[in-house]
């Protein structure tokens, strides 16, 4: 009796093990990764923007404090929606801020400035200053003048200016430098694509095929590995 049960359990477990091994052998993992080395992978872009729970709480408390009588207090989600509206309207793909309609990347970078630089970037030759945290441009077709607030300007108005608004802006930029910018993100990308253990930790499985999209880093230099020093992306991936 007991021997027969033990043998039956043994053969059952062996069949299950073989089935799992066979299933793993047939597993095919495809990973796609949007590179976006510049601008659209920044922590300052509204739909990317991340802040700590502590700073989110501070911002919401401050927005409640500055809410006028009769108005609905704002929360973090409504602030992000306003940031997205301002960014998309004036900074994402603005063809009116410079003579070269295709050179709109400088406007995207200006969005993240702490204040309007003096002088303004030479590429943005159709802009003028409209305060310390806003710029203005004229629409090519209508001739209307538009005022565009920087990220810091929108935060300042929402939080009533002062240390809380400035502190939140610095927190966003610190996360940009430590997590999102390519100098910090690039080495993690290379590790995920070339080191099986890193891939398993970051992706949950070692990829069979990796597809790189929005690829703008072929010649971008960074310290991708501990041993390699600064080198272009293509060399780190060999």
Secondary structure as UniProt FT lines:
FT   HELIX           2..26
FT   STRAND          30..34
FT   TURN            40..41
FT   TURN            43..44
FT   TURN            46..48
FT   HELIX           53..65
FT   TURN            69..70
FT   HELIX           76..90
FT   TURN            101..102
FT   HELIX           105..110
FT   TURN            111..112
FT   TURN            122..123
FT   TURN            125..126
FT   STRAND          127..129
FT   TURN            132..133
FT   STRAND          134..138
FT   TURN            140..142
FT   STRAND          145..149
FT   HELIX           151..159
FT   HELIX           162..175
FT   HELIX           176..180
FT   HELIX           182..194
FT   HELIX           196..203
FT   STRAND          209..213
FT   TURN            218..219
FT   STRAND          221..222
FT   TURN            226..228
FT   STRAND          231..232
FT   HELIX           233..236
//
